[in-house]
Amino acid sequence: MSLWIFIALAAAAFQTVRFMLQKVLSTARLTPVGATFARFAYSAPLLVAGLAVYFIATGTPVPPTTPMFWAYAISGGATQIFATVCMVALFQQRNFAVGIAFMKTEVILTALIGLILLGDRITLAGLGAILVGLVAVLILSKTPGASGVWWRHLTGRAPVLGIAAGLMFAVSSVTYRGATLEFGAVNPALRAALTLGCVATMQMIAMALWLGWRDRAQLAAVWQARGTAVFVGLASLAGSFCWFLAFTLQNAAYVKAVGQVELILSLFASVLFFRERIAAREMAGIVLLGLSILALVLAI
């Protein structure tokens, strides 16, 4: 089995842990924006320090960057921030496993973005998998106990946040892969670390400036929540590095498709850690979405 598959599986595991910790922070002490900032504040400095030690200790020259690298990095960083804020806000609307399932439309959207931006063709089998995924999203979007025609439920806060997060995560995945490839023949692990270091630092600075302008209390809250937030940062650092490394080795759509194992992990987290109950309809939607993702993997 290819190395990138194991790396993608590790990335999904670390990401599940991060989302669990962010859920705790967002429901206890921090706003969605504050919980998102905590992720970068407690990961970017560690990575930058590690890269500095590496370059000084080995005497390796820092690889030059290109304008396209920064275009990809900035686009990916911005869309990832908005996606993470939407995701954390979604956790406050619905339970953990369903929130993750909404985000898993990312794989389907990645295929569509690849078609639009890169000209990647979708087979009839792939189109069928996408349609099955849309049905799953419709099932998940219906608020428990709500009445009325199905399409009105798509305008609810939960489905809008989930689909928006999936779309922006899809864009960030594609642009991050583009950024790592701009380093050319540099070692894949170093390419991943450099790209992640640049992106995470920009994200940390941008969010710190935003919170300093709009919500200074959250800056203090992030520090006060450091007992949990530091683990958010560590899980984020490990997960992001694995995603970026996998992106250097394989197409983003394939990487994210393998990462759908997170659906199963999120179910365990939802039941075992948060003691949440998953309705039969929600379980059916999650299973159907998982099947659509599997079909998409087979199609591509």
N, C-alpha and C positions, 0 to 999 in steps of 0.2 A: 504494500500500500504506500502511496506517495507521501513524502514528508509533510507537504502542505495540508493534507487532510488531518493529520494529528495536531498540527499547529492550529487549524481552524477549530477543532474540537476543544482544545485548551482555551482558545479565545472565547468560545461560547460559555464555557464553565466560569471563567473569570467574570464575564459580562453579567451572568446570572447573579453572582455574588454581589457585584457592584449595584445592580438594580435593587436587590434586596436591601442593601444598606441605604441606598438613596430613598427607598420607600420609607424606611424607618426615620430618616432625617426629615423628609418632607411632611410626614404626618405628626412629627413631634416638635421640631424646633425651627425648621427652615422653610422658606417659600420654595416653589419650584426653581426659581432663578438662583436662590442661595444654595440649594442642594446641588445644582449643576455647577456652580462656581467652586464648591468644595471639591468636586472631582478634579478640576484642573489645578487648584491652589495647592493640593497635597500630592500632586504627581509631577507637574512640570519642573519644579525646582530639583527634585530628585534625579530626573532624567538628564537635565542640563548639567548638573554636577557630575553625574556618571560619565557623560560624554567628554566633559572637560578633563576628567582624570584619565580617561582612555587616550585622548589625543596627546596629553602631556607625557604620560608614561610610555607610550609606544613611539612617540615622535612622528606619528602618521599625520600628513597634511590634511587639512579640512577640505573635502571635495568642493569645487565651485558649484554654485547654483545657476539656474537659467531663469529668464523671465517666465517661461512656461511653468517652471517649478512653483514659483510664487503664485502664479495665477491659479494653479491647481490647489496649492496648499491653502490659500486664502478662501477659495470657494468651498473646499471641503471643511475647513475649520468653522466657517460661518454657518453652513447648513447643519453641521453636527451640533453646534450650540443650540440652534432653534429646535432641532429634533429632540435633543435631550430635555430641554425645557418642556416641550410638548409631552414627552414620555413621562416625566415626573409628575406633571399636572394630571395626566391620565390616571396615574396610580391613585390619585385622590378621588377619582370618579368611580372606578370599577376595581375589582379585585386583581391581584398580582398576575395570575396566569392569563386572564383575559386581556389585561393590558399588554403583556408580551405577545399574545396572539395577534392583536391589532397591529403591532409593530412588524410582525412577520410578513405583512404585505410588502415589506421592503424587497424581498427576493423577486416577487412578481414585478414590482415597479422597476427594479434594476434591469430586468429583461426588456421592459418597454423603453427605458431610458437609453439602453444600449442600441435599440432599434432606431430611435429618433436621432441620437447624437452620433452614433458610430456606424449606423447602417447594418447592425447585426440583424440577421433575418430570424423570424420566429416560425417554426414549423406548425402544421395543423395540430400536431400533438401538443406542442407548447401552448398554442392558443386555447386548446381545450383545458389544459391545466390552469391557465389564467382565469378562465370562466368559472371553473370549479372553485378557485380561490375567492372570486368575487361573491359567489353564493355563500361561502363560509363567512365572509365579512358581513353580509346581510344578516345572517343568523346571529352573529355576535353583536351586531349594532342595535338589536332590539332591546330596549331597556326592560328588565324584569317587571311584570305587572302592567306594562304600558299597553294601551289599546290603539287602534287605528291602523291605517294602511302601512305596509312595510316601508315604503320609500320615505315616509316622513321621519322615520327613526334615523335615517342617515344624516340628518341635519343636527342631531344631538351633539352635545359637547364631546362625549367619549369617542364616537366614531370619527369625528372631524379631527380631534387631537391625534388619534391613533394613526389614521391614514396620512395625516400631515407629517407625523414623525417618520413613518415608513418611507414616504417620498423623499424627505430630506436626508435620511440615513442612506438611501439608495444613491442619491447624488454624491454624498460625501464619500461613499465607498469607491465609486468610479473615479472621482477626482483624486482621492488618496493614492489609488493605484497609479494614476497618471503621474503624480508627483514623485513616487518612489522610482519610477522608471526613468525619470529625468536624470538620475545620477549615473545611468549607464552601467559600466562594468564594475562599479563598486560592490563590495561584498553585500549580499542581500540583508544580513542582519544589521550591518552598519547603515545601509540605505533606509531600512525601516526605522532605526533609532534616530537618525538625523531628521527624517521627515516628521516623525512623531514629536521630536524635541522642538522643531520650528513651529509646528501647528499648535501644540499644547501651550507653548509660551505665548503665542499670539492670542490664544483663547483666554488664558489666564489674565493677561494685561487688559484685553478688551472688556472682559466681564468685571474686573476690578474697577475700571474706570466707570463703567455703567452703574454699578452698585454704589460707587462713591458719589455719583451724581444723583441717582434716583432713590437709593435705599441704603444709606450708610449703616443702619441698624443691622442689616444682614451681614455686613463685613464682620461686625463684632460677634454676631451669632455663629458665623462659620468658625471663628476662632474658639468660641465657647463650646462648640460641638466637636472639637478636634478629637476627642476620645473615640468617636465613631467615624468622623470625617477622614481621619488619617487612613483608616482601612478602606474607605471609598477610594481615596487616592491611590493606594497600593494596588487594589483590585483593578482600578482603571488603568494604571500603568502597565500591569501585566497583560490585561486583556487587549489593550490598544496595541501594545508591541506585537502580540501574537497576530492580531488582525493585519497590521501593516506588513509584518514579515510574510504572511500568507499571500497578501496582495502582490508582493514582489515576485512570488513564485507561480501564481496562477490567476486566471481571470476572476474579477471580483464577483461575478454572478455565481461561479462555481464555489468560491470560498463561502459566500453568504448562504448558499444552498446547504452546504455541509453544516454550517452553523445553526441550522434549524433544530438541531438536537436540543437547543435551548428551550424549545417548547416542552419537552419532557422534563428538563431540569426545573423549569418554572412551575410545573404542576406539583412536583415534589416540594418546592419551596412554599407554594401557596398553601398546601395542606399541612405540611409538617411544621413549618416555622410560623406562619401567620394565622394558622387555624381557620382558614377561610373555607367556605363551602362553595363548590362549583356546581351550578345547576346542570341538569341533564342537557338542556338546550345549549348551554355554553360549552359543555364537554363535546357535544356533537359538532359545534362550530369549530372548536380547536382541532378535533380529529379530522374533520373535513379539510381544514386549512392545511394540516400536516400532510394529508394525502395529496392535495393539489401541489404542494411543494415537492413531494417525492416524485410526482408525475412530471413536474417541470424539470427536475434533475435528470430524469430518464430521457426527457425530450431534448435537453441540451447536452 
